[in-house]
Amino acid sequence: MQGVVSFESLKEQVAAGSIDTVLVCLVDMQGRLLGKRFHALNFVESAYEETHCCNYLLATDLEMATPDGYASTSWESGYGDYVIIPLKNSSEKRRFR
């Protein structure tokens, strides 16, 4: 089944064992999906509120190197963290093979 899944439906499907993994993703400068993979139970119990990632992920080129010229991501200024807050009512269910 594919399509939008509400957070309540996600919790029910996790409890039933039909969903075991949740991906929390964002799109980087190159159009790639980046983020984290969660055990579904961990996600519905706590990680749905927010998760953290390094801003290095947002400013890498296709070879995953950081190009010069970005103030927020450089060896000189350091690499910080940012918060990802999932949209609870806009999840999509996809089957991965």
N, C-alpha and C positions, 0 to 999 in steps of 0.2 A: 504494500500500500504506500502511495506517495501522496503528498499534499500537506497543507498546514495542519499543525497539531496544537491544540491549546495546552497550557501548562497542566491543567487538571487531567486531561487525557494522557499527557506524557507520564504523569505520576501513576495513573492507573495501569498503563502499559508496562511501565518499569516494574511495578508490583506484580504484575502477571507474568513477568519474565520475557515479554516479547520484544523489549528494547534493552540492550545491554551496554550501549555506548552512546554518548552524546558528544558532539563536536561543537565547540564555541569558536566561531571564526569571524574574521574581518578581512577586508580586502586591502592589500598593500598597493604601493605605487605602480607595480607591474601588473596589477589585476589578479594576483594570486590569492587564494584563500590561506590565511595563516591563523593560528590560534592554538587551542588545546583540545585534547581528547580526554573525556572523563568517563569513569565507570558511571553508568546511569544512576545508580543508587546514590552515589556521592553527589552527583549533580542535583538531583531533586531534593536531597536533604540539606545541602548548604551552598554548593557552588553556583546555583542559579542566581544568588544575590549579586555576586561579582567574582571576577577572577583577575589575576595580574599577569602581565607579560612585559618583556623588555622592549623599549622603543627601538632597539636595534632592528627588530623584525619589520618595522614600517619603512625603513630607509635603506634597503639593500637592493643591489642590482640583480640581474638574472643569475650571476655567479655567486650570489649571497655575500658579496663584498660591499662595504659601505663607501659610496662615492663621496668625494669632497664636496663641501659647500652647504651641508645641512647643520645648522646650529644646534639642533637638539640631539643629533647623533654623530658624535665624533670622539676620537680618542682624547682630544684636548678638553672637551667639556664633560666627558663621561657619558655613560648610558643609563638612563633612568627607567623607571617602570611606569606603566600606565594601567588603568583599570578598564576592563571590559565588563559591561553590564548587559547580560543577555535580555532580549525582548521576550518576555515570557509568553506572549500570545502570538508570536510569529515564527514558531519553530516549524521546520519542514522535516518530514520523515522520508528518509531515502534508504534504499537497500544497497549495501556495499558488498561487493564480491571479492 
